[in-house]
Amino acid sequence: LSTIAQGMIEAGNTDLMQYRDGANVVHALTPAQMHELWMKGAALVSAVSQASWEIKDDPAGIPADFQNDPHWP
């Protein structure tokens, strides 16, 4: 969806795009909003990956409470 949104932005196309969220709600987003949504999602995935690498690379080993919120973005 981000690639399509980028193409639409470059073409000056402001038609709304549909996005269905995790609660099954459909949202009508502009291409710029769709791209922003994707960017925020990509940033979260990167942050979660970084947090998991820090846990895995800790010389003390993986903590017993690794699933608890303080370890994750």
Backbone torsions as a table, in degrees:
resi	resn	phi	psi	omega
1	LEU	NA	-34.5	178.8
2	SER	-64.6	-41.7	179.6
3	THR	-63.2	-41.9	177.2
4	ILE	-63.6	-44.5	179.8
5	ALA	-60.4	-42.7	179.3
6	GLN	-61.1	-43.5	177.8
7	GLY	-62.5	-40.0	178.5
8	MET	-65.5	-41.6	178.3
9	ILE	-60.8	-46.5	-179.8
10	GLU	-61.8	-33.5	-179.4
11	ALA	-84.8	-3.4	-178.3
12	GLY	77.0	15.0	-178.9
13	ASN	-84.0	122.7	-179.3
14	THR	-110.1	15.3	177.5
15	ASP	-56.0	146.2	179.9
16	LEU	-75.4	147.0	178.3
17	MET	-114.3	147.3	179.1
18	GLN	-97.3	138.1	176.1
19	TYR	-135.3	125.9	178.1
20	ARG	-100.5	122.2	-176.4
21	ASP	-87.3	-178.4	-176.9
22	GLY	-63.4	-22.4	177.9
23	ALA	-92.3	10.4	178.4
24	ASN	68.9	26.7	176.8
25	VAL	-97.4	131.9	179.6
26	VAL	-91.7	129.7	179.3
27	HIS	-115.2	141.0	174.5
28	ALA	-99.6	112.0	-176.3
29	LEU	-117.4	145.6	172.2
30	THR	-71.1	162.2	176.6
31	PRO	-56.4	-38.0	179.0
32	ALA	-65.1	-40.4	177.6
33	GLN	-66.1	-40.1	179.3
34	MET	-63.3	-43.4	178.8
35	HIS	-64.4	-41.1	178.1
36	GLU	-62.5	-42.4	177.7
37	LEU	-59.2	-46.1	179.2
38	TRP	-62.3	-42.7	-179.6
39	MET	-61.4	-41.8	178.9
40	LYS	-66.3	-39.8	177.0
41	GLY	-63.9	-43.2	179.1
42	ALA	-64.1	-38.1	178.1
43	ALA	-64.9	-39.4	178.1
44	LEU	-65.4	-44.8	178.3
45	VAL	-58.9	-42.9	178.8
46	SER	-63.4	-42.3	-179.7
47	ALA	-65.6	-40.3	178.0
48	VAL	-65.8	-41.4	177.2
49	SER	-61.2	-46.1	179.5
50	GLN	-60.0	-44.3	179.3
51	ALA	-62.2	-40.6	-179.4
52	SER	-67.5	-36.6	178.1
53	TRP	-66.0	-39.0	178.9
54	GLU	-63.6	-40.5	177.8
55	ILE	-65.0	-46.6	-177.7
56	LYS	-66.0	-32.7	-175.9
57	ASP	-90.0	-2.6	-178.4
58	ASP	-64.8	123.0	-179.8
59	PRO	-59.5	-23.6	179.0
60	ALA	-78.4	-6.9	-179.6
61	GLY	93.7	175.5	-179.5
62	ILE	-73.7	125.8	-178.7
63	PRO	-68.5	151.5	-179.7
64	ALA	-62.2	-28.7	-177.9
65	ASP	-99.5	30.0	-175.4
66	PHE	-56.3	-20.7	-179.0
67	GLN	-83.4	-10.7	-176.8
68	ASN	-72.9	148.8	-174.4
69	ASP	-52.9	-37.2	-177.4
70	PRO	-58.2	-20.1	-179.7
71	HIS	-84.6	-9.9	-170.1
72	TRP	-126.2	149.7	178.6
73	PRO	-69.2	NA	NA
